[in-house]
Amino acid sequence: MATSAATAGAPVAQSIALSSMPMSDNAESAVLNDRFFKAAQEIPDLFRRLASPEAILAKGVSQKAKSGMYAFDENGRAVHVGRTRNLEARLRGHVAKSRHSASFAMKRTRKILGKVATYRPAGGAAALFRDDAFLTVFLEQIELIKRMEVRFIEVTDPMRQYFLELYAHLEYDLLLDEFDTH
C-alpha cells in the first residue's frame, strides 16, 4: 500500500493561518481575494483525499470524462502529479509511445540520460527519438509507468486543480520544474 508524506509521518509543510488574513469587499484594498481564500482553505482536505488509499484506482475500470487530479505512485511514493479534464485519455497518453503525449516518460528518460530539455531542434524531442539509446530507455519508462499505482480524485474547478497540483508537489516533495515557463 502506498503512503504519502501526510500519512508516513514525514514532515508536513507548515500552514499559514488563512483565517487570520484580512478580507475586503473592495478590490482595491483586498489583501486576499474571497474566492481565492475559500478555494485555498479546501486544498489540505483535497490533498488528504488524494493521498488516501481510497483514491487508488482499480485497474480496468473506465475513467472516461472524469476531471480532476491524479498521482502516480512508484514503490509506495508519489512520483508525479497532474490534472486533467479526461482521466482515461490522459492516462492512455502517459503510456503512448509518443513524445507528444507521454510527457512523464519523456521527463524520466531525460533525467536518467542527463538530457536537458532544449526546446530547440538540436537536442529536442524529435532528435532524441532518432537516438536508439534514448528510445530504448523511453520505452522502458513507459512500461514502468504502466505498472504504477494511480490515485485520483474528482476536482472539476480549474482553480482548485491548480492549487492542489502545487500543494501536492510541495507535500510529496516533488520538483517544481513543471511550473516553469518555456
C-alpha positions as CSV (number, residue, x, y, z in Angstrom):
1,M,0.0,0.0,0.0
2,A,1.3,3.4,-0.9
3,T,2.0,6.1,1.7
4,S,2.4,9.8,1.4
5,A,4.2,12.4,3.3
6,A,1.0,13.2,5.1
7,T,0.5,9.5,6.2
8,A,4.0,8.3,6.6
9,G,5.0,10.7,9.4
10,A,7.3,12.7,7.2
11,P,7.4,16.5,7.8
12,V,4.4,18.3,6.5
13,A,4.7,21.9,5.3
14,Q,3.8,24.5,7.9
15,S,0.4,26.1,7.2
16,I,-0.5,29.8,7.1
17,A,-3.5,30.7,9.2
18,L,-5.6,31.9,6.3
19,S,-8.5,32.7,8.6
20,S,-6.4,35.5,10.2
21,M,-5.7,37.3,6.9
22,P,-7.7,40.5,6.3
23,M,-10.6,40.2,3.8
24,S,-12.3,43.0,1.9
25,D,-15.2,43.5,-0.5
26,N,-13.3,46.4,-2.1
27,A,-10.9,45.0,-4.8
28,E,-8.5,47.9,-4.4
29,S,-7.9,47.2,-0.7
30,A,-8.4,43.4,-0.7
31,V,-5.5,41.6,0.9
32,L,-6.8,38.2,-0.1
33,N,-9.5,37.7,-2.7
34,D,-12.5,36.0,-1.2
35,R,-12.8,33.3,-4.0
36,F,-9.1,32.6,-3.7
37,F,-9.4,32.3,0.1
38,K,-12.3,29.9,0.0
39,A,-10.6,27.7,-2.6
40,A,-7.3,27.7,-0.7
41,Q,-9.0,26.6,2.5
42,E,-10.2,23.4,0.8
43,I,-6.8,22.3,-0.6
44,P,-5.4,20.4,2.5
45,D,-8.6,18.3,2.7
46,L,-8.5,17.7,-1.1
47,F,-4.8,16.6,-0.7
48,R,-5.7,14.2,2.1
49,R,-8.3,12.6,-0.2
50,L,-5.8,12.3,-3.0
51,A,-3.2,10.8,-0.6
52,S,-5.7,8.3,0.9
53,P,-5.9,4.6,0.0
54,E,-9.4,5.2,-1.2
55,A,-8.1,7.3,-4.1
56,I,-6.2,4.4,-5.7
57,L,-7.9,3.4,-8.9
58,A,-9.0,-0.1,-9.7
59,K,-7.4,-1.4,-12.9
60,G,-9.7,-1.9,-15.8
61,V,-12.5,0.5,-14.6
62,S,-13.5,3.2,-17.1
63,Q,-12.4,6.7,-16.1
64,K,-13.8,8.4,-19.2
65,A,-14.6,12.1,-18.9
66,K,-13.5,12.3,-15.3
67,S,-12.0,15.7,-14.4
68,G,-9.6,16.1,-11.6
69,M,-6.2,15.4,-10.0
70,Y,-4.1,12.2,-10.4
71,A,-0.9,11.0,-8.9
72,F,1.4,8.1,-10.0
73,D,2.9,6.1,-7.1
74,E,6.1,4.1,-7.6
75,N,7.2,1.8,-4.8
76,G,4.8,3.5,-2.3
77,R,5.8,7.0,-3.1
78,A,4.1,9.6,-5.3
79,V,6.4,10.5,-8.2
80,H,4.2,12.5,-10.5
81,V,1.1,14.7,-10.0
82,G,-1.1,16.0,-12.8
83,R,-4.5,17.5,-13.6
84,T,-6.9,16.5,-16.4
85,R,-10.3,17.1,-17.9
86,N,-10.4,13.5,-19.1
87,L,-8.6,11.0,-16.9
88,E,-8.9,8.0,-19.2
89,A,-7.4,9.9,-22.2
90,R,-4.7,11.4,-20.0
91,L,-3.6,8.0,-18.6
92,R,-3.7,6.5,-22.1
93,G,-1.5,9.4,-23.2
94,H,1.1,8.8,-20.5
95,V,1.7,5.3,-21.8
96,A,1.5,6.1,-25.5
97,K,4.8,5.6,-27.4
98,S,4.7,9.3,-28.4
99,R,6.9,12.2,-27.3
100,H,3.8,14.4,-27.7
101,S,1.6,12.8,-25.0
102,A,3.9,10.7,-22.8
103,S,5.4,13.8,-21.0
104,F,6.1,11.9,-17.8
105,A,8.0,9.2,-19.6
106,M,10.0,11.9,-21.5
107,K,10.8,13.7,-18.3
108,R,12.0,10.5,-16.6
109,T,14.1,9.4,-19.6
110,R,15.7,12.9,-19.9
111,K,16.6,12.7,-16.2
112,I,18.1,9.2,-16.5
113,L,20.2,10.1,-19.5
114,G,21.1,13.6,-18.4
115,K,19.4,15.2,-21.4
116,V,18.2,18.7,-20.5
117,A,15.1,20.0,-22.4
118,T,16.3,22.5,-25.0
119,Y,13.1,23.4,-26.9
120,R,15.2,23.7,-30.0
121,P,15.7,21.3,-32.9
122,A,19.2,20.3,-31.8
123,G,18.7,18.2,-28.6
124,G,14.9,18.5,-28.9
125,A,12.4,15.6,-28.6
126,A,12.4,14.8,-32.3
127,A,16.2,14.5,-32.3
128,L,16.1,12.4,-29.2
129,F,13.6,10.0,-30.7
130,R,16.1,9.3,-33.5
131,D,18.6,8.1,-30.8
132,D,18.2,4.4,-30.3
133,A,19.6,4.6,-26.7
134,F,17.1,7.3,-25.8
135,L,14.2,5.4,-27.4
136,T,15.1,2.2,-25.5
137,V,15.0,4.0,-22.1
138,F,11.9,5.9,-23.1
139,L,10.1,2.6,-23.9
140,E,11.3,1.1,-20.6
141,Q,9.9,4.1,-18.7
142,I,6.5,3.6,-20.5
143,E,6.4,0.0,-19.2
144,L,7.3,1.2,-15.6
145,I,4.5,3.8,-15.7
146,K,2.0,1.1,-16.8
147,R,2.8,-0.8,-13.6
148,M,2.5,2.2,-11.3
149,E,-0.5,2.7,-8.9
150,V,-2.7,5.7,-9.9
151,R,-4.5,7.8,-7.4
152,F,-7.4,10.1,-8.5
153,I,-10.0,12.4,-7.0
154,E,-12.5,14.4,-9.0
155,V,-11.9,18.1,-8.9
156,T,-13.9,20.0,-11.6
157,D,-12.9,23.5,-10.7
158,P,-9.7,24.6,-12.5
159,M,-8.7,26.9,-9.8
160,R,-8.8,24.2,-7.2
161,Q,-6.9,21.9,-9.6
162,Y,-4.1,24.4,-9.9
163,F,-3.9,25.0,-6.2
164,L,-4.0,21.2,-5.4
165,E,-1.4,20.5,-8.1
166,L,1.1,22.9,-6.5
167,Y,0.2,21.8,-2.9
168,A,0.6,18.1,-3.8
169,H,4.0,18.8,-5.4
170,L,5.1,20.5,-2.1
171,E,3.6,17.8,0.2
172,Y,5.1,15.0,-1.9
173,D,8.4,16.9,-2.2
174,L,8.4,16.7,-6.0
175,L,10.4,19.1,-8.2
176,L,8.6,22.3,-9.2
177,D,10.1,22.2,-12.7
178,E,6.7,21.6,-14.3
179,F,5.7,25.1,-13.1
180,D,8.5,26.7,-15.1
181,T,7.7,28.6,-18.3
182,H,9.4,27.6,-21.5
